[in-house]
Amino acid sequence: MNPKLKELREKAMNLPLQPGVYIMHNSKKEIIYIGKAKALKNRVSQYFGSQNNHNAKVRRMVENVDYFEYIITDSEFEALVLEASLIKQNKPRYNILLKDDKGYSYIKISKEPFPRITEAKKPDGTGEFIGPYTSSYYVKNAVDQTVKIFKLPTCGKKFPEDFGKGRPCLNFHIKQCCGLCRGKISQKEYNETIKEAVEFLKNGTTISIKELEKEMLEAAENLEFERAAKIRDRITSVKRMSDKQKVVASKVREQDVIALFADGTDGCFQVFRFSNGMLYDRETFLIKDIGDESTAFSEFILQYYAMRDRIPPCLTTDREVEDSENIEHWLSDKAGRKVVIFAPQRGERMQLVTMCKNNAAEVLAQSKNSQGKQYAVLKELGELLGLKKVPVYIESYDISNLAGTENVAGMVVFENGRPLKSAYRKFKIKLFEGQDDYASMNEVLTRRFEEYHKLKNTGEGFGRLPDLILLDGGKGQISAVRPVLKKAGVDVPLFGMVKDDKHKTRAITDGEGEIELKSIRSTYTFVSEIQEEVHRFAIGYHHQRRSNSTFKSSLTDIEGIGTTRAKNLLKHFGSIKNIKEAELEELENAPGMTRNAANAVYTYFHREDENT
C-alpha cells in the first residue's frame, strides 16, 4: 500500500469544489495520469479512500502516486479540452494511449511489359501511382477487387520470361486469373485489360459498368462474340463486388461507428468509417490493461479525433458515452459544424454497431489465440453470472464413485473457450471411506488451494487462480466448497451446474437462485460442453481405478507377480481369460517372465479350476 495514502487524501480533501484537471506524479516526478473533474475535491479524494472500490489498474496507479497537481478551469468543457491537450503532450502511462500509425497508401501500376497492380506505401519511381489515400483498408480492398474482376495475375512469375514454364496456378483453374503464364495472351490485349482496370480504380463501379456495357455491345455488333462474352463476365464480377459492398452500406451517409470489446483486463476498439453511405475505412486499436470501460471510451474518442482531420457529423457508438455533451461540444468546435453522438437500440445502425463490436471481439480473441465467437460466448457467460471480468480460465469439478467405492474426482480446465487438457487433474479421495459427494468436493477443493498457496508465485498449473469455478451439482456442492474458498483467502466466482431428470444441463446456480440456460443457446451449449467433459473425465478415472482394483485382485495376488509383470502379461495376452488358458511354455516365453513366475501363474489359475 502507498505509504503516502493518508497524506494524499488529506491534501485532496482541501481541494476546491470547482471543475478542473488533476495531474498525478510518481516519485521520479513523471506524470503518470491526467484526469478531469466536475468538482476536484470529490473526484481526487476518491482515489485515496478505500482501495476496494477501485479496479486493478487504478489501484496500481494510486500505489505509484507521490504527489499531484491541479489546474482550476471555468467549466467542465474547458477541463475536457485541457485534459485532452495535456494527455496528447505528456502521454501518461495510466491513460489510454493510442499510437497513430496512419500513413498514406498508394495503388501502383508497375512499369514493365506486363504490368501488375499492387498496394504501395510510397511512390518509388518504378511505375504509375494512384493516390495518396489515407486509408490502407480502402487501397487493399480496391486492389483485391480489381485483381479479381479483371483476373490479373498475383503470382511471383516474371513475364514474358516465364511464359510456358510450369502449369498454371490454382487461381487460373478457379477462374480468378486469366492465365497469362500460358503465353496465350498478347501484350496488347493484356495492356488493354490493365487500362480498363485503372479506369475502374479511378472512376468507380457505376461509370465502369456503363463503359463496359457499351464496349460489350460494340464487340457483339462487330461479331466479336468471344470478346463480348469476356466483357459480360467482367460486368457480372463488378456487380457482384458491388453487391458485397452493400452488406456494409448505411443509410446514414457520413458517420463513424465505434465499438469496444473488453474482457475485464484488455480491450479492443474498432472504428468503421462511412462516407457516401459506404464503408471506406476500418481501424483497430488494442489496449492493454483498459481499466474502467466508460472512462476508457471517452478517452478514446478524445484521443482518436485529436489525431484525425475528418470528423463526421455523427458518431454511432455501442454505449452511452460518459460526458457526451462536452465531448460533442469539443468535436463540433474542431469540425466547425454540429457533431452528435448516438447510441442506437435497434434498427440498421444497431446492426452496424453489433458487426463492429463482433470484429473487435475477433481481433482481441486472435491476439489471445482464441476465436471471436468463443470469446463472445465467454463474455456473455460472464455478464450472465455478473462477473467482474470475462472468464477466460475456467476450472470444473465432478465426483465419481460406485456405492462409495473407488471414490474419485476429476478437474477439467477450459481456457479461451477450449479444453486445456494439459491442465486436467485427477484426485483420489483419501480422507474417508464411503459415499459423500459433498465431503469429497470439499476435500478436492481444499487440496487444490493448498497447492495454490505453495505455487502461487509461478502462475502456472495450480499456481494460477481460475476466473470461474463450475461444480457438477447444485446447492449442496456450493455449500460444501464456499467455506474452502473463504478459508483459503481466494476470491473466485463459484457456481454449480444443475442437471434435469435426463441428466442434461438445465441451469447454473450460485447456491441460492438458479439461472435457466436453454433460452441462451450459445451459453447453454458451452456450459453443457463443460459439464459433459468433466463428467466424462471423472467417470473415466473411476473406471480406471475399478479396472486396476480388479487387476490387482487377480494377477498381483500371485506370488512373484508385481504390477510391472502383471501389466506385461496383460499387454502380451490381451486379457485375464487368455492368461488363464495359456500353456506353461507360453507363460515362460512372455516378456519379463521367469520359469518360477510362469509356474506360479499357471498353478494359481489351474488350482482355481480344480477347486471349481
C-alpha positions in Angstrom: 0.0 0.0 0.0 1.2 3.5 -0.8 2.7 4.9 2.5 1.6 8.4 1.4 -2.1 7.5 1.1 -3.2 9.3 4.2 -1.2 12.4 3.3 -2.5 12.4 -0.2 -6.1 12.1 1.0 -5.7 15.0 3.4 -4.4 17.1 0.6 -7.3 16.0 -1.7 -9.9 16.9 0.9 -8.6 20.5 0.8 -9.2 20.9 -3.0 -11.9 23.3 -4.2 -15.3 22.1 -5.4 -14.6 23.5 -8.8 -14.1 22.0 -12.3 -10.5 21.4 -13.3 -7.7 19.0 -14.3 -5.6 16.9 -11.9 -2.1 15.6 -12.7 -0.7 12.6 -10.8 3.2 12.3 -10.5 5.4 9.4 -9.3 8.5 9.7 -7.1 10.6 10.4 -10.2 8.4 13.5 -10.9 7.0 11.8 -14.1 3.3 12.4 -15.0 1.6 9.0 -14.7 -2.1 10.1 -15.0 -4.2 13.1 -16.1 -7.9 13.4 -15.4 -10.7 16.0 -15.4 -13.3 16.6 -12.7 -16.6 18.4 -12.3 -15.6 19.0 -8.7 -11.8 18.5 -8.0 -12.2 17.7 -4.3 -14.8 14.9 -4.8 -13.0 13.3 -7.7 -9.4 13.3 -6.5 -10.3 12.3 -2.9 -12.0 9.1 -4.2 -8.6 7.8 -5.4 -7.1 7.9 -1.9 -10.0 6.4 0.0 -10.9 2.7 0.2 -8.9 0.8 -2.4 -11.6 -1.9 -2.6 -13.8 0.3 -4.8 -11.1 0.6 -7.5 -10.3 -1.7 -10.4 -6.8 -3.2 -10.6 -5.5 -0.5 -12.9 -6.5 2.3 -10.6 -5.1 0.6 -7.6 -1.7 0.2 -9.4 -1.8 3.9 -10.4 -2.6 5.0 -6.8 0.2 2.8 -5.5 2.7 4.9 -7.6 1.4 8.4 -6.8 3.9 10.5 -4.9 2.1 13.9 -5.3 -0.4 15.6 -7.5 -1.1 19.0 -9.1 -4.3 20.6 -10.3 -5.5 23.3 -12.6 -8.8 25.0 -12.0 -11.0 25.8 -15.1 -14.1 27.9 -15.6 -16.2 25.0 -16.8 -16.3 21.2 -17.3 -15.9 21.8 -21.1 -12.6 23.8 -20.5 -11.4 20.9 -18.3 -12.1 18.4 -21.0 -10.2 20.5 -23.6 -7.3 21.0 -21.3 -7.2 17.3 -20.3 -7.1 16.2 -24.0 -4.3 18.6 -24.7 -2.2 17.6 -21.7 -2.7 13.9 -22.4 -1.5 14.4 -26.0 1.6 16.3 -24.8 2.6 14.1 -21.9 1.3 10.6 -22.8 0.9 9.4 -19.2 1.3 5.7 -18.5 -2.1 5.1 -16.9 -4.2 7.0 -19.5 -5.5 5.3 -22.7 -2.7 5.9 -25.2 -3.3 5.5 -29.0 -0.5 5.0 -31.5 -1.2 6.8 -34.7 0.4 4.6 -37.4 -1.9 6.0 -40.0 0.2 6.8 -43.1 -0.6 7.3 -46.8 -1.2 4.4 -49.2 -1.0 4.3 -53.0 -2.1 2.0 -55.8 0.9 1.1 -58.0 0.8 0.1 -61.7 4.3 -1.3 -62.3 6.4 -0.2 -65.3 7.1 -3.5 -67.2 6.0 -5.2 -70.4 3.1 -6.9 -68.5 2.3 -4.5 -65.6 1.0 -5.6 -62.2 -1.5 -3.7 -59.9 -0.4 -3.7 -56.2 -0.5 -1.7 -53.0 2.3 0.6 -52.1 3.3 2.8 -49.1 5.1 5.5 -51.2 6.0 6.3 -54.8 9.4 4.9 -55.7 9.6 5.9 -59.4 9.1 2.3 -60.6 5.7 2.8 -62.1 2.5 4.8 -62.2 0.9 5.6 -58.8 -2.7 6.5 -57.9 -3.2 8.3 -54.7 -2.3 9.2 -52.0 -5.1 7.6 -49.9 -5.4 8.0 -46.1 -7.0 4.5 -45.8 -4.8 1.5 -46.4 -8.0 -0.5 -45.9 -9.6 1.1 -48.9 -6.5 0.6 -51.0 -6.2 -3.1 -50.1 -9.9 -3.7 -50.9 -9.7 -1.7 -54.2 -6.7 -3.7 -55.4 -8.2 -7.0 -54.3 -11.4 -6.3 -56.1 -9.7 -5.0 -59.3 -7.4 -8.0 -59.5 -10.4 -10.4 -59.1 -12.7 -8.6 -61.5 -10.1 -8.3 -64.3 -8.5 -11.7 -63.5 -5.0 -10.3 -63.2 -2.0 -12.5 -62.1 -0.9 -12.3 -58.4 1.9 -15.0 -58.6 5.6 -14.3 -58.4 6.4 -15.2 -62.1 8.0 -12.6 -64.3 6.6 -12.1 -67.8 7.4 -12.7 -70.6 10.4 -14.7 -69.3 8.3 -17.3 -67.5 5.7 -17.9 -70.3 5.1 -21.6 -70.6 7.2 -22.6 -67.5 5.2 -24.9 -65.3 1.5 -25.3 -65.0 -1.0 -22.5 -64.3 -1.7 -22.0 -60.6 -4.9 -22.7 -58.7 -6.3 -19.2 -59.4 -6.4 -20.0 -63.1 -8.4 -23.2 -62.5 -10.9 -21.4 -60.3 -11.3 -18.6 -62.9 -9.7 -15.9 -60.8 -6.7 -15.4 -63.2 -6.5 -15.0 -66.9 -3.6 -17.5 -67.1 -1.1 -15.1 -68.5 1.7 -17.6 -67.7 0.5 -19.9 -70.5 1.7 -17.3 -73.0 -1.5 -17.2 -75.0 -2.4 -13.6 -74.2 -0.8 -10.9 -76.3 0.9 -7.9 -74.7 -1.5 -5.6 -76.5 -4.6 -7.5 -75.2 -3.2 -7.6 -71.6 -2.3 -3.9 -71.6 -5.9 -3.1 -72.7 -7.1 -5.1 -69.7 -4.8 -3.1 -67.4 -6.0 0.2 -68.9 -9.7 -0.8 -68.2 -8.7 -1.9 -64.6 -7.1 1.5 -64.0 -10.2 3.3 -65.3 -12.2 1.1 -62.9 -10.0 2.2 -60.0 -10.2 5.9 -60.9 -13.8 6.2 -61.8 -15.6 3.6 -59.6 -18.3 1.0 -60.2 -21.1 2.9 -61.9 -19.0 4.5 -64.6 -17.1 1.3 -65.2 -20.3 -0.7 -65.7 -21.6 1.8 -68.3 -18.4 1.8 -70.2 -18.1 -2.0 -70.1 -21.7 -2.4 -71.3 -21.0 0.0 -74.2 -17.9 -1.9 -75.1 -19.7 -5.3 -74.9 -22.4 -4.1 -77.4 -19.7 -2.8 -79.8 -18.0 -6.2 -79.7 -21.2 -8.0 -80.3 -22.1 -5.7 -83.3 -18.6 -6.5 -84.7 -19.3 -10.2 -84.3 -16.5 -10.5 -81.7 -18.6 -12.8 -79.6 -15.7 -14.3 -77.5 -14.6 -10.8 -76.5 -18.2 -9.8 -75.8 -18.6 -12.8 -73.5 -15.4 -11.9 -71.6 -16.7 -8.3 -71.1 -20.1 -9.7 -70.0 -18.3 -11.9 -67.3 -16.4 -8.8 -66.2 -19.6 -6.8 -65.8 -21.1 -9.7 -63.7 -17.9 -9.6 -61.5 -18.2 -5.8 -61.0 -21.9 -6.1 -60.0 -21.1 -9.0 -57.6 -18.4 -7.0 -55.9 -20.8 -4.0 -55.7 -23.4 -6.2 -54.0 -20.8 -7.3 -51.4 -20.1 -3.7 -50.6 -23.8 -3.1 -49.9 -23.6 -5.5 -47.0 -21.6 -2.8 -45.1 -23.5 0.1 -46.6 -25.5 2.6 -44.4 -28.5 4.9 -45.0 -26.6 7.4 -42.9 -24.1 8.8 -45.5 -21.5 10.2 -43.1 -20.8 8.5 -39.8 -18.2 6.7 -37.8 -19.3 3.6 -35.9 -17.2 2.9 -32.7 -17.4 -0.2 -30.5 -15.3 -1.6 -27.7 -15.0 -5.2 -26.7 -13.2 -5.8 -23.4 -12.5 -8.9 -21.3 -12.1 -7.2 -17.9 -8.4 -6.7 -18.5 -7.6 -5.8 -22.1 -9.8 -4.2 -24.8 -10.1 -3.6 -28.5 -11.6 -0.5 -30.1 -13.0 -0.9 -33.6 -13.9 2.1 -35.8 -15.9 1.7 -39.1 -15.8 4.9 -41.2 -18.6 5.6 -43.6 -18.6 8.1 -46.5 -21.4 8.4 -49.0 -23.1 5.5 -47.2 -20.3 3.1 -47.9 -17.6 1.7 -45.6 -14.4 3.2 -46.8 -12.0 2.7 -43.8 -11.6 0.5 -40.7 -9.2 1.0 -37.8 -8.4 -1.2 -34.9 -6.7 -0.3 -31.5 -5.7 -3.0 -29.0 -5.5 -1.6 -25.4 -3.7 -3.4 -22.6 -5.0 -3.1 -19.1 -8.0 -1.0 -20.1 -9.4 -0.2 -16.6 -12.9 1.3 -16.4 -14.6 0.9 -19.8 -16.7 4.1 -19.6 -13.7 6.3 -18.8 -11.6 4.4 -21.5 -14.4 5.0 -24.1 -14.5 8.8 -23.5 -10.7 9.0 -23.5 -10.6 7.0 -26.8 -12.9 9.4 -28.6 -10.9 12.4 -27.5 -7.5 10.9 -28.5 -8.8 9.4 -31.7 -10.2 12.6 -33.1 -7.3 14.6 -31.9 -5.3 12.5 -34.4 -7.8 12.8 -37.3 -8.7 15.7 -39.5 -12.0 14.3 -40.7 -14.8 14.3 -38.1 -18.2 13.1 -39.4 -21.5 14.7 -38.3 -22.4 11.6 -36.3 -20.6 9.1 -34.1 -22.6 5.9 -33.7 -21.4 4.1 -30.5 -22.1 0.8 -28.8 -22.9 2.5 -25.5 -23.9 5.8 -23.9 -20.8 8.0 -23.7 -19.7 9.5 -20.4 -19.7 13.3 -20.5 -21.1 13.1 -24.1 -22.4 16.7 -24.0 -18.9 18.2 -23.5 -17.4 15.8 -25.9 -20.0 16.7 -28.6 -19.1 20.4 -27.9 -15.4 19.7 -28.4 -16.0 17.7 -31.6 -18.3 20.4 -33.0 -15.7 23.1 -32.4 -13.0 21.0 -34.0 -15.2 20.1 -37.0 -16.7 23.6 -37.5 -20.2 22.2 -37.5 -22.6 20.2 -35.2 -21.4 16.7 -34.3 -23.7 14.3 -32.3 -23.0 11.0 -30.5 -25.7 8.4 -30.8 -26.1 5.0 -29.2 -28.8 3.1 -31.2 -31.0 0.5 -29.5 -32.5 -1.1 -32.7 -32.5 -0.9 -36.5 -29.8 -0.7 -39.1 -27.4 1.3 -37.0 -27.7 -1.1 -34.2 -26.8 -3.9 -36.7 -23.7 -1.9 -37.7 -22.7 -1.4 -34.1 -23.1 -5.2 -33.5 -20.9 -6.0 -36.5 -18.3 -3.5 -35.4 -18.2 -5.0 -31.9 -18.0 -8.6 -33.2 -15.0 -7.5 -35.2 -13.4 -6.0 -32.1 -14.1 -9.3 -30.3 -12.5 -11.3 -33.1 -9.3 -9.1 -33.1 -9.0 -9.3 -29.3 -9.6 -13.1 -29.4 -6.9 -13.5 -32.1 -4.5 -11.5 -30.1 -5.0 -14.0 -27.3 -5.0 -17.1 -29.6 -8.8 -17.7 -29.3 -11.7 -17.3 -31.7 -14.1 -14.4 -31.7 -17.3 -16.5 -31.3 -15.9 -18.4 -28.4 -14.7 -15.1 -26.8 -18.2 -13.6 -27.3 -19.7 -16.7 -25.5 -17.3 -16.2 -22.6 -18.3 -12.6 -22.3 -21.9 -13.5 -22.5 -21.4 -16.1 -19.7 -19.5 -13.5 -17.6 -22.3 -11.0 -18.0 -25.0 -13.6 -17.2 -23.2 -14.5 -13.9 -22.4 -10.9 -13.0 -18.6 -11.5 -13.1 -16.2 -8.6 -13.0 -14.2 -9.9 -16.0 -14.6 -12.4 -18.8 -14.0 -16.0 -17.5 -11.0 -16.8 -19.8 -9.7 -19.6 -17.4 -12.4 -21.9 -16.1 -12.0 -24.9 -13.7 -14.8 -27.5 -13.4 -15.0 -30.4 -10.9 -17.1 -33.7 -10.7 -17.2 -36.6 -8.2 -17.5 -40.3 -9.3 -17.9 -43.5 -7.3 -19.9 -46.7 -7.2 -21.8 -47.1 -3.9 -18.9 -45.3 -2.1 -16.1 -47.5 -3.6 -13.2 -46.1 -5.6 -14.2 -42.5 -4.7 -12.5 -40.1 -7.1 -12.8 -36.6 -8.7 -11.9 -35.1 -11.9 -10.9 -31.5 -12.7 -11.1 -30.1 -16.3 -9.9 -26.7 -17.5 -11.2 -24.5 -20.3 -9.0 -21.7 -21.5 -10.3 -19.2 -24.0 -13.4 -21.4 -24.5 -11.4 -24.5 -25.3 -10.4 -27.6 -23.3 -6.8 -27.2 -21.9 -6.1 -30.9 -21.4 -2.5 -30.3 -20.1 -4.2 -28.7 -17.0 -6.6 -31.6 -16.3 -6.1 -33.2 -12.9 -7.3 -36.5 -11.1 -8.0 -36.8 -7.4 -8.3 -39.9 -5.3 -10.5 -39.2 -2.2 -8.3 -40.0 0.8 -9.9 -38.7 4.0 -12.8 -41.1 4.3 -14.5 -44.2 3.0 -18.0 -44.4 1.7 -20.2 -42.2 -0.4 -20.3 -38.5 0.4 -20.2 -36.2 -2.6 -20.3 -33.0 -0.5 -17.3 -34.1 1.7 -15.5 -35.3 -1.4 -15.9 -31.9 -3.2 -14.7 -30.2 0.0 -11.6 -32.3 0.2 -10.7 -31.9 -3.5 -11.0 -28.1 -3.5 -9.1 -27.9 -0.2 -6.2 -29.8 -1.7 -6.4 -27.7 -4.8 -6.0 -24.4 -3.0 -3.3 -25.8 -0.6 -1.3 -26.4 -3.8 -2.1 -22.8 -4.9 -0.5 -21.3 -1.9 2.6 -23.4 -2.5 2.8 -22.4 -6.2 1.1 -19.0 -6.5 4.2 -17.1 -7.4 4.6 -19.3 -10.5 1.3 -18.5 -12.2 1.2 -22.0 -13.8 -0.9 -25.1 -13.1 -2.3 -25.0 -9.5 -0.3 -21.7 -9.1 -2.9 -19.9 -11.2 -6.3 -18.8 -9.9 -9.2 -19.6 -12.2 -11.6 -16.8 -13.3 -14.5 -19.1 -12.6 -15.2 -22.5 -10.8 -18.1 -24.6 -12.1 -19.1 -27.6 -9.9 -21.1 -30.5 -11.2 -24.0 -30.2 -8.8 -26.3 -27.8 -7.0 -26.8 -26.1 -3.7 -25.2 -28.9 -1.6 -21.9 -28.8 -3.6 -21.8 -25.0 -3.4 -22.3 -25.0 0.3 -19.6 -27.6 0.8 -17.0 -25.6 -1.2 -17.7 -22.0 -0.3 -16.1 -22.3 3.2 -13.0 -23.7 1.5 -12.5 -20.6 -0.7 -13.1 -18.4 2.3 -10.5 -20.2 4.4 -8.0 -20.2 1.5 -8.5 -16.4 1.2 -9.2 -16.6 -2.5 -11.9 -14.6 -4.3 -13.0 -16.8 -7.2 -16.6 -16.9 -8.5 -18.3 -20.2 -7.6 -21.3 -21.7 -9.4 -22.9 -25.1 -9.8 -24.2 -26.8 -13.0 -27.7 -28.2 -12.4 -29.0 -31.1 -14.5 -32.5 -32.1 -15.4 -34.1 -35.5 -14.9 -32.5 -36.6 -18.2 -29.0 -35.7 -16.9 -28.8 -32.7 -19.3 -27.6 -29.3 -18.3 -30.6 -27.2 -17.2 -29.3 -24.2 -15.2 -26.5 -22.6 -13.3 -26.9 -21.9 -9.5 -25.0 -19.7 -7.0 -26.4 -21.8 -4.2 -29.4 -19.6 -3.7 -31.2 -18.9 -7.1 -30.9 -20.5 -10.5 -30.3 -19.1 -13.9 -32.0 -21.0 -16.7 -29.8 -21.5 -19.7 -31.8 -23.1 -22.5 -33.1 -19.8 -23.9 -29.5 -18.5 -24.3 -28.3 -21.0 -26.9 -24.6 -20.3 -27.2 -24.0 -20.1 -23.4 -26.2 -23.3 -22.9 -24.1 -25.2 -25.4 -20.8 -24.1 -23.9 -21.8 -24.9 -20.3 -23.2 -28.2 -21.4 -19.9 -29.0 -23.1 -18.0 -28.3 -19.9 -20.4 -30.4 -17.8 -20.2 -33.3 -20.2 -16.4 -33.1 -20.4 -15.9 -33.0 -16.6 -18.3 -35.9 -16.2 -16.5 -37.9 -18.9 -13.1 -37.3 -17.3 -14.2 -38.1 -13.7 -16.1 -41.3 -14.7 -13.2 -42.3 -16.9 -10.8 -42.1 -13.9 -13.3 -44.1 -11.8 -13.4 -46.9 -14.4 -9.7 -46.9 -14.5 -9.5 -47.2 -10.7 -12.0 -50.1 -10.7 -10.2 -51.8 -13.5 -6.9 -51.5 -11.6 -8.7 -52.9 -8.5 -9.9 -55.9 -10.4 -6.5 -56.3 -11.9 -4.9 -56.2 -8.5 -7.2 -58.7 -7.0 -6.3 -61.3 -9.6 -2.8 -61.2 -11.1 -1.0 -59.2 -8.4 -2.2 -61.6 -5.8 0.0 -64.3 -7.3 3.4 -64.7 -5.6 6.2 -63.2 -7.7 3.8 -61.1 -9.9 4.1 -57.4 -9.3 2.5 -54.5 -11.1 5.1 -54.4 -13.9 4.9 -58.2 -14.7 1.1 -58.1 -14.5 0.9 -55.2 -17.0 3.3 -57.0 -19.3 1.2 -60.2 -19.2 -2.0 -58.3 -19.9 -0.3 -56.5 -22.8 1.1 -59.7 -24.2 -2.0 -61.9 -23.9 -4.7 -59.2 -24.1 -7.0 -60.4 -21.3 -7.1 -62.4 -18.0 -9.0 -65.1 -19.8 -6.2 -65.7 -22.3 -3.6 -65.7 -19.5 -5.7 -68.3 -17.7 -5.9 -70.5 -20.8 -2.2 -70.2 -21.7 0.2 -73.2 -21.6 3.1 -73.1 -19.1 5.6 -72.8 -22.0 3.7 -69.7 -23.4 3.8 -68.1 -20.0 7.6 -68.7 -19.7 8.1 -67.0 -23.1 6.1 -63.9 -22.2 8.1 -60.7 -21.8 9.7 -60.2 -18.3 8.7 -63.7 -17.1 10.9 -66.4 -15.4 10.2 -70.1 -15.1 9.3 -69.7 -11.4 6.9 -66.8 -12.1 5.3 -68.6 -15.0 4.8 -71.7 -12.9 3.2 -69.6 -10.1 0.7 -68.1 -12.6 -0.1 -71.4 -14.2 -0.5 -73.2 -10.8 -2.7 -70.3 -9.5 -5.3 -70.5 -12.3 -5.3 -74.2 -12.7 -5.7 -74.8 -8.9 -8.7 -72.5 -9.2 -10.1 -74.8 -11.9 -9.5 -77.9 -9.7 -11.3 -76.2 -6.7 -14.2 -75.4 -9.1 
